[in-house]
């Protein structure tokens, strides 16, 4: 699995737009870059990709800028990650999830690795789908609580996991 800075920064940009969705209106590339402390040309590139994926819209005029194309509750982390990164799973077994019948590397009928990869793929997709922008802009404790319901397990704080 691979999520690069591109995916993370894209999520941060989308979350920033979610915070402005109803109250403050469109944000310019400059405002987003400044607020998120990201290079303006990189923000512009990511906004273009999100625009092409129809996750955001651009507004023209003196008070123009970018806004979410739908309410924050209807846009998921999965949509943003996949729009910017494409498929984040780089494993041969992914072909089984896309309809192929036979593993190209093994002539075995049963493979424990395939079961592992398929389950990881499904869990990650469940979490990314559950994580709407509306949820992600909440306080961290609320996000942990909600996502732990999806995973069926308590989410361990990052500091405790290392």
N, C-alpha and C positions, 0 to 999 in steps of 0.2 A: 504494500500500500504506500502511496506517495501523495502527500499534499504539500506543495511548495509554498514559498512566500506569496506567490501569485494568488493562490487560493485563499490564504489567510488574509492578505491585504484586500482582496475582493470582498471577503466577508465583512471586514472592518468598514469598508466603504459602504456596503449595503446596509450595515447596521447604523451607520451615521445617517444615511438617507431615511432609514426607518424612524429614527428619533425625530426627524424633521417632517415626517409624513403628513401629519394633520395640522400642526401648529405653525411651523415656520416657513413652509413653502420650499421652492427649488433651491438647490445649493450649486454654486459654481465649482468648477474643477479646482480653482485656487482655494476656495473655502475648505473643500474636502481635504486637499493636500496639506493645508496649514493645520487644520484641526487634528488630522490623523498623523501628522509629522511624516508624510511620505513625499517623494519627489513628484512634482506636478506633472511632468511628462509621463511618468509611470501611471499615475492616477488617471490621466487622460486615456492612456492605452486600455486600462482595465474598464473604465467607463464605456469605451467604445465596444468592447467585447460584451459587456452586460447589456448594452443597448441592442446589439445584434441578436442577443438571446431573448430579447423582449422582456427582460426583467426590470429594466428601467426605461424611462422616457426622457427626452430632452424638451425643454421649453425655451422658446425664443423670446427675445425682447430684453428690455432694461432689467427686469426682475426675473430673467430666465435662469436656466441651469438644469439640473437633473433631479428627477423625482422617481420614486418606485412606480412601476407600471401597475401594481396591484397593492392592496393593503398588506402590511407586514405579516399578518397572520396567514396569508396565502402564498408567501414566498419562503422556501426552505433552504437550509444550508446546503442540502444535496443539489438543488437546482443551481445554486451559485457556484459551488465547487465543480460540478460537471460542466457548466458553461465555460468556466475558465481553464480547468485542468483536463477535461475529458475523463476517460475512464481512469480512476486512481488505483486500480488493481492491475498489477503487472505479473500475473501468474498464468501458467499454461492451463490450469484447471478452470479458468474463467470461461473457456470455450464451452464447458458443460452447461454453464448458466445461459449461454447464448444459443443453445440448441444442438450442438454437436453431440454425436452419440458415442464417440470413441476417443480415448486419449491418444494424442499423437506421439507420446513418449513411452507409454507402457502398453504391453499386451496383457495386462492384468485385468480381471473382471472387478475386483474389489481393491480399492485404494483408500487407506485411511487419510492420506493427505487431501484428497478431493473433498471428503466430508469436512475436514477442518477448514479448508479455504472457503468452501461454500457457506459454512456457518459464520465465519468471520465476515465475509462479504455481506450476508444478510443482516447481521447485527449492526455493522457500520452503516449500512443503508437505512436501517430502521432509525438509528440515532440521528443521522443527518436529515432524514425526512421529518422526524419529530421536532427537530430544532428549527422552528420558524424564526423569522426575524423578530416577530413580536416577543417570542420567548427570550431570544438572545440579548435583547436590550434590557431585560430585567436584571435585578441584583443577582450576583453569582450564586447565592444559596438557593434561590428559587429555581434557577436553571439546573443546578445539581439535583435538586429534589425531583423536578419534572423528568429529567433524563434518566434518573435512577429507576423510575417507574417503567420506562421502556426497556431498559436493560435487565430489569429484574434483580439488580444488585445495587448495593450502596456504592456510590462513586467516591473513590478515595482521593483526597486532596493530593495535588501534585507533589508537595513537599514530603508527604508521608510515603509516597510510592517510591521515592528514590533512596 
